[in-house]
Amino acid sequence: MPIPYVLLVAAAASINFDTHLQDHMVLQRAPAAASVYGYFSAPGAAVDVRVTVDDGAQSYTVPAKTAGSNWTALLQPEAAGGSYKIVVNCSGCTGNATDTIVDVTFGDVWYCSGQSNMALPLTYTFSRNKSAAAIGQGKYRNIRMHQLISNMGNAIDWIPAGTAIEPPTAPNTLDMFTQFSATCYYFAESLTDLLGADAPPLGMINTAWGGSMAEQWTSNQTSAKCSNITLDATSGTLFAERVVPFAKMTLKGFVWYQGENDMGNVFGNAAQNRGYACEVPAMIEEWRTLFSQSGQTSPSAPFGLVTIANSGSEGHPDMGGMHLAQMGSYGLIPNPAMPNTFLGHAYDLDDPYYNQTCWGDNCCTPEQSPKPGQNCDGCDAFCATFAATNAFMGNLHPRPKKPLGVRLAQAAYGTVYSADVQTTGPVISGCEVNGGELVIKFNTTLLGKDSVTVGPYWESHVDILTNASLFCLQANNPLAATLCKDNGAGQEVVFPTAINLVAAWSTVNITSAGTSSISADVSSLAGSVYGVRYMWGGFCCDGRPPTSDPCPVASCPLKGSPSQLPANPFVAKIVNGKCSCVAPQVCDE
């Protein structure tokens, strides 16, 4: 196997690779040119980089650029695979004359970030043991991982999956594998399954930080482009600490899973440059610009996103408004505000034991006594699942992360790796009231080979607005609203007295499904049909007690078949019997 050798010559200086360029790492494969970089202690010295194959059959020289005490060099594009040694040598140095990284391979490098559900370690997920066993049997050896220390996990230097599953040497500690980001890993695992024999080495970087907000991952200058964004002393800090240090690294793309801690902020609208819906597209653009100008990452590098589960509401209402904001107000991804993006829905992937009364009453913690008045009868089955797979802070961090990895991988497989697969569930394209029937249509182009199906689960329904004046995308308290933060036109509406906005919506049954449409019975509403929404509350399960069977995962009723991808949540006004979505989304078919 050819072994490139990088020789840097600088007078009287010690020289090092950047802290994130390490043994066992993955560098971005061809057609991109991977960058290697670091620092030295003689600013202004002449620097050359010489790459020589160990048998002397091939050689080439590339120049390194210097800026102050930093150096950067671009390697020639390399095909996937290999095991390379890269040596930085400083001729005449008074300090460290050389630095070396070994077992370096080339493949696709993905940068994963966000807040706690991205940071959540594999140890808190159902599929971890199955994945570890598969790695032990020789699968997924193409995956290598690197993780920054966070408030939810330890730092992990670059490590191959096969090494990561080895038992820890220190007592009472976890192996490296189970400490790594679950969503980031399951995305790589599922992508490997889809790519099969063509799967390259996958370098997965996790920098997520629990409890973080979007404005912390964006520079203040970029956040200021959006109105209704509150900046404080922490704004921009994670951008500086956990994004900028990787900017010179050549990446394949990004995966972002965040939103829970922005539930209390203005959801906004991308077209109106307001709120979260504006900030995330602005963040995507900023990251792409930073990485492409600092290194060789494509300025249109693919960017994956995740809709949050209902358990991530942080006690705030209108989860559907957040999902709309996460899609840049367009109701689908990619869109004009968020080009070259892909989506993995997690809104229907809450923990199967969503009702966690047994947990909250201390019935599952032997070291604690049950709360007063609780006898914990019937909690044995509930507690057994947590004994097998513990949860982090209860249902705030759902344990079914493997299905999310599968969805993200399928979306990337189609959009990034150009496979002929379905990448989205049904997307609303219009609706029409015909007497006592509401027919909701879905975009036939985006459906591809799928057909719309309605599952048998209990919430096979949509909500209908029966008072046209009470259309509201985000309220301070829907059950007793005194303020509508967004009436669909980006305007606030103050109510003189508290109004129950939930009561303005009536639940109706979905009665049938066609190839690209569904029908709902609105005959009981006497013509008062002024809006329609689906999955606005963001919850698919019933109110079953904690002592019952678990709620099925991915049980929301509207899906595409055979892909089984869930429908994008939607909301629309109904004007003169036809749908009218909030701009920039269009659904007037």
Secondary structure by P-SEA (a helix, b strand, c coil): cbbbbbbbbbcccccccccccccccccccccbbbbbbbcccccccbbbbbbbccccccbbbbbbbbcccbbbbbccccccbbbbbbbbbbcccccccccccccccccbbbbbbbccccccccccccaaaaaaaaaaaccccccccccccccccccccccccccccccccccccccccccccaaaaaaaaaaaaaacccccbbbbbbbcccccccccccccccccccccccccccccccccccccccccccccbbbbbbcccccccccccccccccaaaaaaaaaaaaaaaaaaacccccccbbbbbbbcccccccccaaaaaaaaaacccccccccccccbbbbbcccccccccccccccccccccccccccccccccaaaaaaaaaaccccccccccccaaaaaaaaaaaaaacccccccccccccccbbbbcccbbbbbccccccccbbbbbccccccbbbbbcccccccccccccccccccccccccbbbbbcccccccccbbbbbbccccccbbbbbccccccccccccccccccccccccccccccccccccccccccccccccbbbbbcccbbbccccccccc
